[in-house]
Amino acid sequence: MSNPKPFDLVTFEQAVFQERIDEVDENDPDISAKITAASRLVLRFLGSKSAFFLDTQGQVMLNTAGKPLVPEDVQAATLMLFGYLYRLRDSDAQGEWVEGWLPTPVRSMLHMIRKPTLA
């Protein structure tokens, strides 16, 4: 079992299971990079709302087993985004990415947490 990086909202094992990836090296740099990218994108989208599961140094809090202490809905959205990054490496044939936004299904999952304010 690999240790999550300070900003990873999900574990390597969760991501591999989500995408049903068989026979993978737990040090696979491509998968690790996509986990971190998905996590950082979700953290940026949530903004100050992510403070509920970050420590005083801005890193994801871990439980005693070394797993991220992150709400399940945030983890589900992160895993969905990881799936987009993993499966759609070079294109967005379905047009779900709009410049400056997360894919609509991911954004929808996080919207209730974020609750953007009106200007």
Buried (B, 14 or more C-beta within 10 A) or exposed (E): EBEBBBBBBBBBEBBBEBBEEEEEEEEBEEBBEBBBBBBBBBBEBBEEBBEEBBEEEEBBEBEEEEBBBBEEEBBBBBBBBBBBBBEBEEEEEEEBBEEEEBBEEBBEBBEEBBEEEEE
